[in-house]
Amino acid sequence: MYTYESFEKFGVFTLLRPVFVTLLIAAVILFLILIIPKARSKFLNGFSVISLSLLSIFVSAQVLFYGGIVVDELGLGGDAVATYMFLAIVVFSLLNPLLYFGRFRN
């Protein structure tokens, strides 16, 4: 039915998964940098942690919302994996500022 079949697998729209994977990897890398004390003091400040966290939540929410619109227009099913990745991004993005400004701060 479509000219390019790889964005639809088993009736589920999967074209936006790489965006979620990229944002999740960025949130996990930021989390790992925050855990290592030397890297935290060398690479990050409070503004960058808050900015990256808010930006990743905002972008992933927009991608999830627009993915829902595309799925509705194409008549496909939603992607549960993308929803779980969005929730993981939100958890890491909320945890990162707490780690930076919490009691573990040097």
N, C-alpha and C positions, 0 to 999 in steps of 0.2 A: 504494500500500500504506500509506503514512503520511499523516497529515493535514497535515503540514507538510513539503514536499519539499526545502526548500533546505539542510537539513543533510546531505543525502546526494547526492553527485554521482559518477556512474560507479561506484557500489558502494563509495565511500570516504566515511567519516564525516568531515565537515569543520566541524562545529559549534564545535570548540574552537580553530580557527585564529586567530580574533581575539584570543584570550587570549595565544597565542604571539607574535603580531605586536606586541601591546602591550608584552609583556615584552622582546622584542627591541629595540623602539624605545627603551625605557627604558635598556637596557644600552648601546645605541649612543650615546644622549645623554650618559650618564655617561662613556663613553669620550671623547667629543668635549670635554666639560668638563675632563676630566683632561689632554687634550692642550694646551689653552689655559692658559698659566700664570696669567694674571690671574683667570680664572674659577675655576681650581682653588683659589687661595688665598682667594678671596672666598666661594665657596659650599660647599666641602667640607672635611671633616676625616676622619681615618683611620677613626673609628668608623662614620661614615655610608657610606663607600665599602665597608667590609667588610660592614656590615649589608645594604645594598642588593644587593650581589653575592650573599651567601648566601641572602637572601630570594628573589631572582629564580631562583636555581638550585633552591631547594627548591620553590617554587610551580610552576615549569615541569616539574619531575620529577613532582610530584603530578598535574598536569593530564595529562601524558603517560601515567602509570600508569592513572589513572581513565578516560582516553579509550580505553585498551586494553581495560579491563573492559567499557565500553559497547559497543565494537565487537564484542567476543566475544558479548555478550548479544543484540545485534541481528543478528548474522550478516553483518556488513559487513566490508569490507577495511580494513586500517590505513591511516593517512595518512602517507606517506613525507615529505611536505612538513613536517608537524609535527615529525617526528623530526629533520629537518635544521635546522629552526628551533630545536629544543631544543639541538642540538649547537652552533649559533652562539651561543645564549644562554650556554651553559657556557663557551665560548671567551672571549667578551667579559667574562663575570663573573669568570673567573680572571685575565684580563689586566688588569682595572681595578685591583685591589689591588697587582699587581706594578708597574703604572705609578705608582701613588700613592706606594708605599714604596720604589720602585727608585731608581736613580741620577739620575733626572730630577727628583727632589724638590728644591724650593727651600730 
